[in-house]
Amino acid sequence: MSVSAATSKLISMILKMSPSEIMDILRIIEEKEHEKKRRSPRVSYFMAVDYVVSERAYSGYINNISSEGVFIETNENLPLNADIKLTFALPNSQGHIRVGGKIVRKEKNGIGIAFDMDIQSVLDRRRINGSSVTSGKAII
């Protein structure tokens, strides 16, 4: 099928969709586009998280994680670009981490956080040393 034919077929299908179906498709396409921009893979990871924004404490759940950030499920209306401090258990029982970051994305079901640092180097040192590590803004 040519690109032109595929485009025509997509437009025809979209015109038959309900507004909510169109928004669902748009969300999927935007997420795929966002995935292309990531430098590290994001994996599903459901874990409790405590976080502080503007000196106010919150609790929630991480939905997914990468070495560069997390997505937190929340109904809180938190400001974009706000500083955030997080504390949560690391994957594979590697202890807990406290790390700073920024709110870089807001969605109706949560917020995307970019860590102040890539936590992979901290995780690697944790595996090598087998003990608690303090590095920059992260503590395990």
HUGILIN-V629760 format. One record per pair of residues at least 24 apart in sequence whose ideal C-beta (glycine too) atoms are under 10 Angstrom apart, sorted by sequence separation. I is the first residue (numbers start at 0). J is the second residue. D is the distance in Angstrom with one decimal. If there is no record, write none. Layout:
# HUGILIN-V629760
I_J_D ; I_J_D
This chain:
# HUGILIN-V629760
40_64_9.9 ; 41_65_4.4 ; 48_72_9.4 ; 53_77_8.4 ; 61_85_8.5 ; 78_102_6.9 ; 79_103_7.5 ; 39_64_9.8 ; 40_65_6.1 ; 41_66_9.5 ; 44_69_7.8 ; 48_73_9.4 ; 50_75_9.5 ; 52_77_5.3 ; 53_78_7.9 ; 64_89_8.8 ; 77_102_5.7 ; 79_104_7.8 ; 96_121_7.1 ; 39_65_4.5 ; 40_66_8.8 ; 41_67_8.6 ; 44_70_9.3 ; 52_78_7.8 ; 57_83_9.2 ; 59_85_9.6 ; 61_87_6.1 ; 64_90_7.0 ; 79_105_5.6 ; 96_122_8.6 ; 38_65_8.4 ; 39_66_4.7 ; 40_67_10.0 ; 41_68_8.0 ; 43_70_9.9 ; 45_72_8.9 ; 50_77_9.2 ; 60_87_9.4 ; 61_88_9.3 ; 78_105_8.6 ; 83_110_8.2 ; 85_112_6.9 ; 37_65_6.6 ; 38_66_8.6 ; 39_67_5.3 ; 41_69_8.7 ; 53_81_6.5 ; 56_84_9.4 ; 57_85_9.9 ; 59_87_9.7 ; 77_105_7.4 ; 93_121_9.4 ; 94_122_9.8 ; 38_67_6.5 ; 39_68_8.9 ; 41_70_7.7 ; 52_81_5.3 ; 53_82_8.1 ; 61_90_9.9 ; 69_98_9.2 ; 76_105_8.4 ; 81_110_9.1 ; 83_112_5.9 ; 85_114_8.3 ; 89_118_8.2 ; 93_122_6.3 ; 96_125_9.1 ; 37_67_7.2 ; 52_82_7.3 ; 53_83_9.2 ; 54_84_10.0 ; 68_98_9.6 ; 83_113_9.5 ; 37_68_8.7 ; 51_82_8.9 ; 52_83_5.1 ; 69_100_8.1 ; 71_102_9.1 ; 79_110_8.6 ; 81_112_10.0 ; 83_114_9.6 ; 84_115_9.6 ; 91_122_8.8 ; 94_125_6.9 ; 51_83_7.0 ; 52_84_8.1 ; 68_100_6.6 ; 73_105_9.8 ; 77_109_9.7 ; 78_110_9.9 ; 79_111_9.8 ; 83_115_9.5 ; 89_121_9.0 ; 90_122_8.6 ; 93_125_5.5 ; 50_83_5.5 ; 51_84_4.6 ; 52_85_9.9 ; 67_100_9.2 ; 68_101_9.1 ; 73_106_9.9 ; 74_107_8.6 ; 77_110_5.9 ; 82_115_8.8 ; 89_122_6.9 ; 93_126_7.5 ; 50_84_6.4 ; 51_85_8.2 ; 70_104_7.9 ; 72_106_9.6 ; 74_108_7.8 ; 75_109_9.0 ; 76_110_9.8 ; 49_84_8.9 ; 50_85_4.6 ; 51_86_8.7 ; 68_103_7.3 ; 73_108_7.9 ; 74_109_8.3 ; 75_110_7.8 ; 91_126_9.3 ; 49_85_7.3 ; 50_86_7.3 ; 68_104_9.1 ; 70_106_8.3 ; 72_108_5.9 ; 73_109_5.2 ; 89_125_8.0 ; 94_130_9.5 ; 95_131_9.8 ; 96_132_9.6 ; 97_133_9.9 ; 99_135_9.1 ; 100_136_8.9 ; 48_85_5.6 ; 49_86_4.8 ; 50_87_8.4 ; 71_108_9.7 ; 72_109_4.4 ; 73_110_6.1 ; 94_131_7.2 ; 98_135_9.0 ; 99_136_4.7 ; 48_86_7.0 ; 49_87_7.3 ; 70_108_9.0 ; 71_109_5.3 ; 72_110_8.7 ; 94_132_9.1 ; 98_136_6.1 ; 99_137_8.2 ; 47_86_9.6 ; 48_87_4.1 ; 70_109_5.7 ; 71_110_5.4 ; 97_136_8.1 ; 98_137_4.6 ; 47_87_6.8 ; 48_88_8.7 ; 69_109_9.6 ; 70_110_7.2 ; 71_111_8.1 ; 97_137_6.7 ; 98_138_8.2 ; 46_87_5.5 ; 47_88_7.5 ; 69_110_9.1 ; 70_111_5.3 ; 71_112_6.4 ; 96_137_5.6 ; 97_138_4.9 ; 98_139_9.3 ; 46_88_5.6 ; 69_111_7.8 ; 70_112_7.3 ; 96_138_6.8 ; 97_139_8.4 ; 44_87_9.2 ; 46_89_8.6 ; 68_111_6.5 ; 69_112_5.1 ; 95_138_8.3 ; 96_139_5.1 ; 44_88_9.7 ; 46_90_8.0 ; 68_112_5.0 ; 69_113_9.1 ; 94_138_9.4 ; 95_139_6.8 ; 44_89_9.4 ; 67_112_9.4 ; 68_113_4.6 ; 69_114_7.8 ; 94_139_4.9 ; 44_90_5.9 ; 49_95_9.9 ; 62_108_8.3 ; 67_113_6.3 ; 68_114_5.4 ; 93_139_6.9 ; 62_109_6.5 ; 67_114_5.8 ; 42_90_7.9 ; 49_97_9.3 ; 51_99_9.6 ; 61_109_9.4 ; 63_111_9.5 ; 64_112_9.7 ; 65_113_9.8 ; 66_114_7.9 ; 60_109_8.8 ; 62_111_9.7 ; 65_114_8.9 ; 67_116_8.9 ; 68_117_9.6 ; 69_118_9.7 ; 50_100_9.0 ; 52_102_7.4 ; 59_109_7.7 ; 64_114_9.8 ; 66_116_9.3 ; 67_117_5.8 ; 68_118_9.1 ; 89_139_6.9 ; 59_110_8.8 ; 61_112_9.1 ; 66_117_5.1 ; 67_118_7.9 ; 50_102_9.8 ; 65_117_9.2 ; 66_118_5.2 ; 67_119_8.4 ; 84_136_8.8 ; 85_137_9.9 ; 86_138_9.1 ; 65_118_8.9 ; 66_119_3.7 ; 64_118_8.9 ; 65_119_8.8 ; 66_120_8.3 ; 66_121_9.0 ; 66_122_7.3 ; 66_123_9.7 ; 52_110_9.2 ; 50_110_9.3 ; 50_112_8.2 ; 48_112_9.3 ; 41_111_9.8 ; 33_104_8.1 ; 30_106_9.8 ; 29_106_9.9 ; 33_111_8.7 ; 39_117_7.5 ; 38_117_8.6 ; 39_118_9.8 ; 26_106_8.4 ; 39_119_7.1 ; 26_107_9.8
